[in-house]
């Protein structure tokens, strides 16, 4: 899961509408990428006007997701 949505997401929907695999949905405060559907094409990262989607390695992704989950709990 190398693509992660950061807290700079502005919920504009550019990544959602550009995702051909349908892996991105809008949440309450930012979009979410379903790792089981994502084909890692990078279109979301290129379409994001706020640079909120970043490419990270597996270890970084796990750390980011854990930190984001702790912030929403």
Buried (B, 14 or more C-beta within 10 A) or exposed (E): BBBBBBEEBEBBEBBBEBBEBEBBEBEEEBBBBEBEEBEBBEBBBEBBEEEBBBEBEEEEBEEBBEEBEEEEE
